[in-house]
């Protein structure tokens, strides 16, 4: 076997044990005859064994945030000391963070040209922030790579269910100051093959539920909506709380059984003037009412501990979380980068 035509993908699963990006890269590699394998970073001894068994030259690590990068560094160093060529990619890498010396190549953009690097030594993938403009040209993700790994995402209604992730877009049409998505190219790139893709994935993997993991589901796009055709299947997804009522009803008709959305803060002025969320309390509670009426479970996200935030502002967020209901999650702001929020001074 040509050991250069093989790669082992690795990542530390903080919240999700199924990685759509890795599954897509695996599909692209297999199209070119490149052998792929997967290792979740649970145990150092297990990783040493997998490194020893992996006769290929390349080991690729995916990191989403600072937390999983910090927990992955030890494994990255182990791979380098084992003589492997170490690749690093993922959301965190795209933020231009400094990386340790044990990493050979860092992908700051989209990774779809990875097979060209492995087959031809083309380093464009790591020298430029490449962008895949035509998502419709990509193959379906290789979820066989994850077949024996349980999927978990934190939605209470997903407990015990066979869940399959799927992402139909990249980027976002909004520019909230706190969100990492704003570091991607402006606007959205959309794959418009929903009915075709989900039908095939349903036949191959027989999921109970799809998890549509788009940063923002592109329900505003007419061609994306039309691409669903007659396909119906239970799914959960992210929405914006200012979604138009008729659009939310449209999603429910196609199988929506649960969703998550960002409220961010209980103070409407702070939410919109500083965080640029562009979400009114009226819009929020209209969406909540529709979800409750249709028995749709929902997870609203909030943030707290902003620099300059006083006790009254924190109290507003806590009260809002209680009023909105569902399964509220309150994150600390400390790991986010919202420059306008750092300059905020309460009135």
BAGULO-945530 format. One record per residue: z, y, x of N, C-alpha, C in turn. Coordinates in steps of 0.2 Angstrom, whole numbers, padded with zeros to 4 digits, always signed. Last residue first. Layout:
ZYXZYXZYX...
This chain:
+0154+0263-0127+0154+0269-0130+0162+0270-0132+0153+0253-0112+0155+0254-0119+0156+0261-0121+0140+0253-0102+0146+0256-0102+0148+0256-0109+0129+0242-0092+0132+0244-0099+0139+0247-0098+0123+0237-0081+0124+0244-0081+0128+0246-0087+0122+0224-0084+0126+0225-0079+0128+0233-0079+0112+0224-0094+0118+0223-0096+0124+0224-0091+0101+0226-0086+0103+0231-0090+0110+0230-0093+0100+0214-0079+0102+0220-0075+0104+0226-0080+0106+0199-0081+0103+0204-0085+0105+0211-0082+0107+0184-0076+0105+0190-0073+0102+0195-0078+0121+0172-0078+0114+0175-0080+0113+0182-0076+0133+0167-0075+0128+0165-0071+0121+0167-0073+0142+0174-0083+0143+0175-0076+0137+0172-0072+0144+0174-0097+0138+0177-0094+0137+0177-0087+0148+0159-0105+0150+0164-0101+0144+0167-0098+0143+0154-0122+0143+0153-0115+0146+0159-0112+0148+0146-0136+0149+0152-0133+0149+0151-0126+0141+0138-0150+0142+0137-0143+0142+0144-0140+0144+0132-0167+0142+0138-0162+0144+0136-0155+0137+0124-0178+0141+0121-0172+0140+0127-0167+0139+0133-0193+0136+0128-0189+0140+0125-0184+0144+0150-0193+0145+0143-0195+0141+0139-0191+0145+0164-0194+0138+0161-0194+0139+0153-0196+0159+0166-0193+0155+0168-0199+0149+0165-0200+0162+0163-0180+0165+0159-0186+0161+0160-0192+0154+0171-0173+0152+0164-0172+0156+0160-0178+0160+0183-0177+0153+0182-0179+0151+0175-0178+0172+0182-0170+0172+0183-0178+0165+0181-0180+0167+0183-0157+0171+0177-0160+0171+0177-0167+0161+0195-0157+0157+0189-0155+0161+0183-0158+0172+0204-0159+0166+0204-0163+0162+0197-0163+0180+0201-0147+0182+0199-0154+0177+0199-0159+0172+0207-0138+0173+0200-0138+0175+0197-0144+0174+0220-0142+0167+0217-0142+0168+0210-0142+0188+0222-0140+0185+0223-0146+0178+0220-0147+0189+0221-0126+0192+0216-0130+0189+0216-0137+0173+0225-0118+0180+0226-0119+0182+0221-0124+0162+0223-0104+0163+0221-0111+0171+0222-0112+0159+0225-0091+0160+0231-0095+0162+0229-0102+0150+0210-0090+0153+0216-0086+0153+0222-0091+0153+0199-0103+0148+0203-0100+0152+0208-0096+0160+0189-0110+0162+0190-0103+0156+0194-0099+0148+0179-0119+0154+0183-0118+0155+0184-0111+0136+0173-0131+0138+0174-0124+0144+0179-0124+0130+0160-0142+0133+0166-0141+0135+0167-0133+0119+0150-0153+0122+0152-0146+0124+0159-0145+0121+0139-0166+0120+0146-0164+0123+0147-0157+0114+0125-0172+0118+0127-0167+0117+0134-0165+0113+0117-0188+0111+0122-0183+0116+0123-0178+0105+0106-0201+0111+0107-0196+0108+0112-0191+0100+0109-0217+0098+0109-0210+0104+0111-0205+0101+0110-0231+0105+0105-0227+0103+0104-0220+0095+0121-0237+0091+0115-0236+0095+0109-0232+0105+0130-0237+0102+0128-0243+0099+0122-0242+0107+0132-0223+0112+0129-0227+0110+0127-0233+0095+0139-0220+0096+0132-0217+0102+0129-0221+0095+0150-0228+0090+0145-0229+0092+0139-0226+0107+0157-0222+0107+0155-0229+0101+0149-0230+0102+0159-0209+0108+0155-0210+0108+0152-0217+0092+0169-0212+0090+0162-0209+0096+0157-0210+0100+0179-0217+0095+0176-0221+0093+0169-0219+0108+0182-0206+0111+0178-0211+0106+0176-0216+0098+0188-0197+0102+0182-0195+0105+0178-0201+0094+0199-0204+0089+0194-0202+0093+0187-0201+0106+0206-0204+0103+0204-0210+0098+0199-0209+0108+0209-0190+0113+0204-0194+0110+0202-0201+0093+0208-0181+0098+0212-0185+0103+0206-0189+0086+0207-0165+0089+0203-0171+0094+0207-0175+0082+0211-0152+0078+0213-0158+0080+0208-0164+0088+0209-0139+0087+0203-0143+0082+0205-0150+0091+0217-0129+0084+0218-0131+0083+0211-0135+0104+0220-0124+0101+0213-0123+0094+0212-0125+0105+0233-0128+0106+0231-0121+0103+0224-0120+0101+0235-0141+0100+0240-0137+0101+0238-0129+0105+0222-0147+0098+0225-0148+0097+0230-0142+0118+0219-0145+0114+0214-0145+0106+0217-0144+0125+0232-0147+0124+0229-0140+0119+0224-0140+0123+0232-0161+0120+0238-0157+0119+0235-0149+0130+0221-0166+0122+0222-0167+0119+0227-0162+0141+0211-0159+0139+0218-0160+0132+0219-0160+0141+0197-0155+0143+0199-0162+0142+0207-0164+0127+0190-0147+0133+0194-0147+0134+0196-0154+0118+0178-0147+0120+0181-0141+0126+0185-0142+0110+0170-0155+0113+0176-0158+0115+0181-0152+0098+0158-0153+0102+0163-0150+0104+0169-0154+0097+0142-0161+0095+0149-0160+0100+0153-0157+0092+0126-0166+0097+0130-0162+0093+0137-0161+0091+0113-0179+0088+0119-0174+0094+0122-0171+0086+0100-0189+0091+0103-0185+0088+0108-0181+0075+0095-0196+0082+0093-0198+0087+0096-0194+0058+0097-0200+0064+0100-0197+0071+0098-0200+0047+0093-0206+0052+0088-0204+0058+0091-0201+0038+0101-0213+0035+0096-0208+0040+0092-0205+0046+0109-0221+0041+0104-0224+0038+0099-0219+0052+0116-0211+0056+0112-0215+0052+0107-0218+0042+0125-0207+0044+0120-0202+0048+0114-0206+0040+0132-0219+0035+0128-0217+0037+0123-0212+0052+0139-0220+0051+0134-0225+0045+0129-0223+0050+0147-0209+0055+0142-0208+0054+0137-0214+0040+0155-0214+0038+0151-0208+0044+0145-0207+0046+0161-0224+0040+0157-0226+0039+0152-0220+0055+0170-0217+0057+0164-0222+0052+0159-0223+0052+0172-0200+0050+0174-0206+0052+0168-0211+0066+0173-0188+0060+0169-0191+0059+0171-0198+0077+0178-0182+0073+0182-0186+0067+0179-0188+0082+0168-0174+0085+0169-0180+0082+0174-0184+0070+0157-0167+0073+0163-0167+0076+0165-0174+0073+0140-0163+0069+0145-0166+0072+0151-0165+0071+0124-0155+0074+0130-0155+0069+0135-0159+0073+0108-0165+0069+0113-0161+0073+0119-0160+0070+0092-0171+0074+0097-0170+0071+0102-0165+0061+0081-0184+0062+0085-0177+0067+0090-0177+0053+0068-0193+0059+0072-0192+0059+0075-0184+0036+0072-0197+0041+0067-0194+0047+0072-0192+0019+0072-0201+0026+0074-0203+0031+0069-0200+0002+0078-0201+0008+0074-0197+0015+0077-0200-0009+0084-0205-0005+0081-0210+0001+0077-0207-0010+0097-0194-0013+0093-0199-0008+0090-0204-0005+0104-0183-0001+0099-0186-0005+0094-0190-0014+0114-0180-0015+0108-0176-0010+0102-0179-0010+0125-0187-0015+0121-0190-0016+0114-0187-0001+0130-0178+0002+0128-0185-0004+0123-0188-0009+0134-0168-0004+0129-0167-0002+0126-0173-0017+0144-0174-0020+0137-0172-0015+0132-0171-0007+0154-0177-0010+0150-0182-0013+0144-0180+0009+0156-0170+0002+0155-0168-0002+0151-0174+0022+0156-0173+0018+0162-0174+0011+0161-0173+0027+0145-0167+0026+0145-0175+0022+0151-0177+0031+0140-0154+0025+0145-0156+0023+0145-0163+0048+0140-0150+0042+0137-0153+0037+0141-0156+0053+0145-0135+0052+0148-0141+0046+0144-0145+0054+0134-0126+0059+0140-0126+0059+0144-0132+0052+0118-0133+0049+0124-0131+0055+0130-0131+0056+0105-0137+0060+0109-0132+0057+0115-0130+0058+0096-0150+0053+0100-0148+0057+0106-0143+0062+0080-0151+0065+0086-0149+0060+0091-0146+0060+0069-0165+0057+0073-0159+0061+0079-0158+0068+0054-0170+0068+0061-0170+0064+0064-0164+0066+0041-0167+0069+0043-0174+0068+0050-0175+0051+0035-0160+0057+0039-0160+0059+0040-0167+0040+0025-0154+0044+0024-0160+0051+0028-0161+0031+0026-0144+0039+0025-0142+0043+0025-0148+0018+0025-0148+0020+0022-0142+0027+0021-0141+0018+0032-0160+0016+0025-0160+0018+0022-0154+0023+0045-0156+0026+0041-0161+0025+0033-0161+0013+0049-0148+0019+0047-0145+0024+0043-0150+0002+0050-0157+0002+0045-0152+0008+0044-0149+0008+0060-0165+0006+0054-0168+0005+0049-0163+0009+0071-0156+0015+0068-0159+0014+0061-0163-0004+0074-0153+0001+0072-0148+0006+0068-0151-0010+0077-0166-0013+0072-0161-0008+0069-0156-0002+0088-0170-0003+0082-0174-0005+0076-0170-0003+0097-0159+0003+0094-0161+0002+0088-0165-0011+0104-0150-0013+0097-0151-0007+0093-0155-0012+0116-0142-0013+0116-0149-0015+0109-0151-0001+0124-0131-0005+0118-0132-0005+0117-0139+0000+0140-0124+0001+0136-0130-0004+0130-0130+0008+0152-0116+0003+0148-0115+0004+0142-0120+0013+0169-0119+0014+0162-0120+0008+0158-0118+0019+0183-0109+0016+0180-0115+0017+0173-0115+0020+0184-0091+0021+0187-0098+0016+0184-0103+0026+0171-0081+0020+0176-0083+0021+0178-0090+0044+0171-0080+0037+0168-0080+0032+0173-0082+0055+0178-0081+0053+0178-0074+0046+0174-0074+0059+0176-0094+0056+0183-0093+0053+0183-0085+0067+0165-0094+0060+0164-0096+0056+0171-0094+0080+0168-0092+0076+0166-0087+0069+0166-0088+0087+0182-0101+0084+0176-0101+0079+0174-0095+0092+0195-0103+0096+0190-0100+0093+0183-0099+0083+0203-0110+0085+0205-0103+0089+0199-0099+0069+0197-0119+0077+0198-0118+0079+0198-0111+0056+0198-0123+0058+0200-0116+0065+0201-0116+0044+0187-0131+0049+0192-0131+0052+0193-0124+0035+0177-0130+0032+0183-0132+0038+0189-0132+0036+0165-0117+0039+0168-0123+0036+0175-0124+0033+0149-0108+0034+0157-0109+0036+0159-0115+0023+0136-0115+0027+0139-0109+0027+0147-0110+0022+0123-0127+0021+0129-0124+0025+0131-0118+0027+0110-0131+0020+0112-0133+0018+0119-0130+0036+0096-0127+0035+0104-0126+0028+0106-0127+0047+0084-0132+0040+0086-0132+0040+0094-0131+0058+0069-0132+0057+0077-0131+0049+0078-0130+0064+0058-0144+0059+0059-0139+0058+0067-0138+0078+0048-0147+0075+0055-0147+0070+0056-0142+0086+0038-0158+0081+0038-0152+0077+0044-0152+0103+0041-0161+0096+0041-0163+0092+0041-0157+0117+0043-0158+0115+0036-0159+0107+0036-0161+0116+0060-0163+0120+0054-0160+0118+0048-0162+0110+0070-0168+0106+0066-0164+0110+0060-0161+0119+0079-0175+0114+0074-0179+0110+0069-0175+0124+0087-0165+0128+0081-0168+0124+0076-0172+0115+0090-0150+0115+0091-0157+0119+0085-0160+0115+0085-0137+0121+0089-0139+0121+0091-0147+0106+0077-0131+0105+0084-0131+0110+0088-0134+0101+0062-0123+0106+0066-0126+0105+0073-0126+0093+0046-0122+0092+0054-0122+0098+0057-0126+0095+0033-0110+0096+0036-0117+0096+0044-0116+0082+0024-0102+0087+0030-0101+0089+0033-0108+0072+0016-0102+0078+0013-0102+0084+0018-0102+0060+0025-0100+0061+0021-0106+0068+0018-0107+0055+0035-0092+0062+0035-0094+0064+0030-0099+0042+0032-0089+0047+0032-0084+0054+0033-0086+0036+0033-0101+0038+0026-0099+0043+0026-0093+0032+0046-0103+0039+0044-0105+0041+0037-0103+0022+0055-0096+0023+0048-0095+0030+0046-0096+0014+0067-0108+0019+0065-0103+0020+0057-0102-0004+0067-0110+0003+0067-0113+0008+0065-0107-0013+0079-0099-0012+0072-0102-0005+0072-0106-0020+0095-0101-0015+0091-0098-0014+0084-0102-0028+0104-0108-0031+0099-0103-0027+0094-0100-0020+0112-0115-0023+0107-0119-0027+0102-0114-0016+0122-0106-0011+0116-0108-0015+0111-0111-0023+0132-0096-0025+0127-0101-0021+0121-0102-0016+0138-0085-0018+0142-0091-0020+0138-0097-0004+0135-0074-0009+0131-0078-0010+0135-0085-0002+0145-0060-0001+0144-0067-0006+0140-0070+0006+0146-0044+0001+0143-0048+0003+0143-0055+0011+0155-0033+0014+0154-0039+0008+0152-0044+0007+0148-0017+0006+0152-0022+0010+0150-0029+0011+0138-0009+0010+0144-0006+0009+0150-0011+0012+0126-0016+0018+0129-0013+0017+0136-0010-0001+0123-0020+0005+0122-0025+0011+0126-0022-0008+0123-0009-0008+0129-0013-0003+0129-0018-0010+0113+0000-0003+0116+0000-0003+0122-0005-0017+0098+0000-0018+0105-0002-0011+0108-0004-0017+0084+0004-0014+0089+0008-0015+0096+0006-0024+0075-0004-0028+0079+0000-0024+0084+0005-0014+0069-0012-0020+0065-0010-0024+0069-0004-0003+0078-0013-0002+0071-0011-0008+0067-0008-0010+0089-0018-0006+0089-0012-0005+0082-0009-0016+0084-0029-0020+0087-0024-0016+0087-0017-0004+0081-0037-0008+0076-0035-0013+0078-0029+0001+0095-0040+0004+0090-0036+0000+0084-0033-0004+0104-0049-0009+0102-0044-0005+0097-0039+0006+0107-0058+0001+0102-0060-0004+0100-0055+0017+0115-0058+0016+0110-0053+0011+0105-0054+0019+0133-0058+0018+0127-0061+0016+0121-0056+0029+0140-0045+0025+0140-0051+0025+0134-0055+0036+0136-0033+0038+0142-0037+0035+0143-0044+0040+0122-0024+0035+0125-0029+0039+0130-0034+0043+0120-0007+0046+0123-0014+0040+0125-0018+0046+0108+0005+0041+0112+0001+0044+0114-0005+0057+0103+0012+0051+0105+0016+0046+0109+0012+0074+0106+0014+0068+0106+0009+0062+0107+0013+0084+0108+0023+0082+0101+0022+0076+0100+0017+0088+0122+0022+0083+0119+0027+0080+0112+0026+0089+0127+0005+0091+0125+0012+0086+0122+0016+0082+0143-0002+0083+0135-0002+0086+0133+0005+0085+0157-0012+0084+0154-0006+0086+0146-0006+0075+0158-0027+0081+0158-0024+0080+0155-0017+0064+0161-0036+0064+0163-0029+0071+0163-0026+0064+0155-0048+0067+0161-0048+0068+0164-0041+0059+0142-0047+0054+0148-0049+0057+0154-0049+0070+0134-0045+0065+0136-0040+0061+0141-0041+0074+0133-0059+0078+0137-0054+0074+0139-0048+0064+0125-0065+0065+0132-0067+0069+0136-0062+0055+0115-0052+0059+0116-0058+0061+0124-0059+0056+0108-0035+0053+0112-0041+0058+0113-0046+0054+0102-0019+0058+0105-0024+0055+0109-0029+0052+0088-0008+0049+0093-0012+0054+0096-0017+0053+0081+0008+0056+0083+0002+0053+0089-0002+0048+0067+0016+0046+0074+0014+0048+0076+0008+0061+0057+0024+0056+0058+0018+0054+0066+0018+0071+0053+0033+0064+0054+0035+0059+0055+0030+0083+0053+0029+0080+0047+0028+0073+0047+0031+0086+0067+0029+0089+0063+0035+0086+0056+0035+0081+0070+0016+0078+0072+0023+0080+0068+0029+0089+0063+0008+0082+0061+0008+0079+0064+0014+0101+0070+0011+0101+0063+0012+0094+0060+0012+0098+0082+0006+0100+0082+0013+0099+0074+0015+0097+0079-0008+0092+0082-0004+0092+0081+0003+0111+0076-0010+0105+0071-0011+0099+0073-0007+0117+0088-0009+0119+0083-0004+0113+0077-0004+0111+0096-0019+0109+0098-0012+0111+0092-0007+0114+0094-0032+0108+0090-0029+0108+0091-0022+0124+0103-0036+0125+0096-0036+0120+0091-0033+0116+0115-0035+0122+0114-0030+0124+0106-0030+0107+0113-0045+0105+0113-0038+0111+0112-0033+0115+0113-0056+0113+0106-0054+0109+0107-0047+0119+0126-0056+0124+0121-0056+0121+0114-0054+0108+0134-0056+0112+0134-0050+0117+0128-0050+0095+0124-0065+0100+0130-0064+0104+0129-0058+0086+0114-0063+0085+0119-0069+0089+0125-0068+0076+0105-0052+0082+0108-0053+0081+0114-0058+0069+0090-0045+0069+0095-0050+0076+0098-0052+0062+0084-0030+0068+0085-0034+0067+0091-0039+0053+0070-0023+0053+0077-0027+0059+0078-0031+0048+0063-0009+0054+0063-0014+0054+0070-0017+0035+0054+0000+0038+0060-0004+0043+0058-0009+0031+0042+0005+0033+0047+0010+0037+0053+0006+0037+0025+0000+0033+0031+0000+0036+0037+0004+0046+0015-0002+0042+0015+0004+0038+0021+0005+0062+0014-0007+0056+0019-0009+0052+0019-0002+0073+0008-0003+0068+0004-0007+0061+0008-0007+0080+0018+0002+0078+0013+0007+0073+0009+0004+0082+0026-0009+0079+0029-0004+0076+0023+0001+0090+0017-0017+0084+0019-0019+0079+0022-0014+0102+0017-0008+0098+0011-0009+0091+0012-0012+0106+0030-0010+0104+0027-0003+0100+0021-0004+0109+0030-0023+0103+0034-0021+0101+0032-0014+0120+0022-0024+0114+0020-0027+0108+0024-0025+0128+0030-0016+0127+0024-0014+0120+0021-0017+0129+0042-0025+0127+0042-0018+0124+0035-0015+0125+0043-0042+0129+0040-0037+0126+0040-0030+0116+0050-0050+0123+0049-0052+0127+0047-0047+0102+0056-0051+0107+0057-0046+0114+0056-0049+0089+0045-0056+0094+0050-0058+0100+0050-0053+0073+0042-0051+0080+0041-0049+0084+0047-0051+0057+0035-0053+0062+0040-0055+0069+0037-0053+0040+0034-0047+0046+0031-0049+0051+0036-0050+0022+0031-0045+0028+0036-0046+0034+0031-0048+0007+0031-0036+0013+0027-0039+0019+0032-0040-0008+0037-0040-0002+0038-0036+0004+0035-0040-0020+0038-0047-0018+0032-0043-0012+0032-0039-0022+0049-0054-0025+0049-0048-0024+0043-0044-0014+0046-0065-0021+0047-0066-0025+0047-0060-0002+0047-0059-0004+0040-0061-0012+0041-0062+0000+0061-0059-0001+0057-0053-0004+0050-0054+0001+0064-0072-0005+0067-0068-0006+0063-0062+0012+0058-0076+0006+0056-0079+0000+0058-0075+0022+0064-0068+0021+0057-0067+0014+0055-0070+0021+0077-0073+0019+0076-0067+0018+0069-0065+0027+0073-0086+0020+0076-0086+0018+0075-0079+0040+0069-0082+0036+0065-0086+0028+0067-0085+0045+0081-0076+0044+0076-0072+0039+0071-0076+0045+0089-0088+0041+0091-0083+0040+0085-0078+0055+0083-0097+0048+0083-0099+0043+0085-0093+0067+0072-0093+0064+0078-0090+0057+0078-0092+0081+0066-0100+0074+0065-0100+0071+0072-0098+0095+0069-0100+0093+0064-0095+0085+0062-0096+0103+0084-0100+0098+0080-0103+0095+0075-0098+0113+0090-0093+0114+0090-0100+0109+0085-0104+0112+0086-0079+0118+0090-0082+0119+0089-0090+0106+0075-0070+0105+0077-0077+0112+0080-0080+0097+0079-0056+0104+0078-0058+0104+0080-0065+0082+0070-0051+0086+0076-0054+0093+0074-0056+0067+0064-0043+0074+0064-0044+0077+0071-0047+0053+0054-0040+0056+0060-0043+0063+0059-0044+0044+0048-0027+0050+0046-0031+0053+0053-0034+0027+0044-0025+0032+0049-0025+0038+0046-0029+0013+0039-0015+0019+0037-0019+0024+0043-0019+0003+0038-0005+0001+0039-0012+0007+0036-0016+0008+0035+0007+0007+0043+0006+0006+0044-0002+0007+0022+0009+0014+0025+0007+0013+0032+0005-0004+0011+0002-0004+0018+0006+0002+0021+0004+0000-0006+0004+0000+0000+0000+0000+0006+0004
